[in-house]
Amino acid sequence: MPDESNDRNLLALATPGFTQSAPPSILEIDVENIVNYGDDISNASLFATNPGIPPRGLVRNFAMAIVLGDIVAVNGQPAKGTFVFHQRQLVLRTAPAPGEAIADIVRGNVNDQTFEILKSDGTPLGSIMGSGLGVGSAPPGAPLAVSQGNNAIVGGTGAFLGARGQVGQTTPVFPPRQASMTEDPANRRRNGGGKGRFVLHVIPMSPPQLVMTAGGPAVTHSSDFTLVTAAKPASAGETLSLFVTGLGPTRPGVNPGQPFPSSPLAEVNSPIQVSVNGRPADVIAAVGFPGQVDTYQVNMRVPSGIPS
């Protein structure tokens, strides 16, 4: 990683430039133990007091509900976290029954939703917030896996700071369990709930980009920090250093707009993946480059079998 003897060479490479923006990301978030706590009583003193599974009373149009669930995987990789869905029931129908609302669209609720995502070891990554209309058909341009919901991503925190995009749901594996507002949510996992997959089309505020130099992308041989070029190519098994922007928060953190420290080094908080000619490379370390703002050094090993 960075050391004082190489500061001049590294800083010369760390002049931010522009490359083609990374494409939007698709996150498939699997959620389990999903329970919909419906506003079925008017006596607030009874909220969350029953340790059992009391019957749910009638929940009419315009009533409020809180939906809770456990995030268990993101794009097939184990994860932790919590899904919180705050909704106002809003049954919209083109041919409504009594008590439903007439409209030109078919929807089931108006909502705000939050996905607070942790690594599998419990390390916080960040949150994604959405808002919109639930149930009904997916909007034009939604990921093909989305079967219902019309919600915009309105922001995020941590690794997802400033994110935008859209979020919908596939057909639930098991619909959320409908619970009374009197049920104690401390027992949600024990009492069980539904399962579902949410599909998020995420457009980052600042996608990761390789720093560009006058001699090309800032990818260097870690042995001497000279640029990887056609005249001096990388070799299979060699360790390279990449200089990148847009990798997000670090541990320890720094105040926005402030440079990264030299001691201790600020490790990138999010998982980092690097591929070479389509093959995954081992990421050895990823840190904020000392003295720089939003510039990171990623050390990786070139996969075996990659030609020079």
C-alpha positions, 0 to 999 in steps of 0.5 A: 500500500502507499508509502512515503518513498512512492508519494510523488509517483502515486500523486502524479497518477492520482489526478482525477480524469473521466472515463465512460460511466459504469452501467446502472446496477441491478440488486436482487434483495431477498427478504424473509420473515415478512409481516404486514402489521395492519392498523386494525385497532384504534386503541394505541395502548394495545399496539405491539402488546400481544405475545401470540398471533392474534387475529387481524381485524378488518383493515379498510382503504386508507388505513396505515400499515407497517411491514417488516422483514429480514434481508438475507441475500443480495444478488445471491450472496449472504447478507443481513439487514432490515426491510421497512415498508410504511404504507397507506392502503390505497386500493385503486381500481378501474371498476371499484367495489364499495370502499375502493377508489376509482382510478385509471390504474390498479394499485394497492398502496402508497408507500415509503420503503427502506432497505438497510443492508449489512454485510453477512458479518453485520458490518453496515453498508448503507441504505436505499430508500424508495417511494411510490405505489405498490401492487399493480403492473411494473412501469415501462423500463423496469427490469424484466424480473419485476412483476409488480410495484411502481416505486422510485429510488429517492436516495440512499446512505453509505455506499448508496449515497445519492442513489436513484433509480427504481424498485419493484418486486417479483411474484412473492414466494410466500406473501407477507403474513397479515398480522394485527397491530396488537401483535408484539413484533419482538416475536416476528421471526419466531412467528414467521412470515412471508418471503419475497425478492425485490429488484432494484435498478440502482443508478449511483451518484458517483460510479467507480471510475479508473483515474486517467493519466496522460499515459493512460489508465492509472494501473501500475506495477506494484513493484515500482509503480510504473504504468502498465502499458503495451511496452511494459504489460502485466503478467499473470500472478503479478500484483497491480495497483489501480487508482480509482474514484467513487468507491464510497465510505471507508473504515475509519471514516472521514468527513465529506470533502476531507482527505484520507489519512495516512495512519491508520489507512482508511479501508474501503467499507464495501466489497470490491470486485475486480475482473481481468478479461472477464476473469475475477481477480483476487483483491488484496487491499482497497484503501483511500489514498492518503492526502487525496479526496475520493481517490482510492488505491486497490491492490489486486493479483492478475489471475493465472492464465491471463496473457501478458 
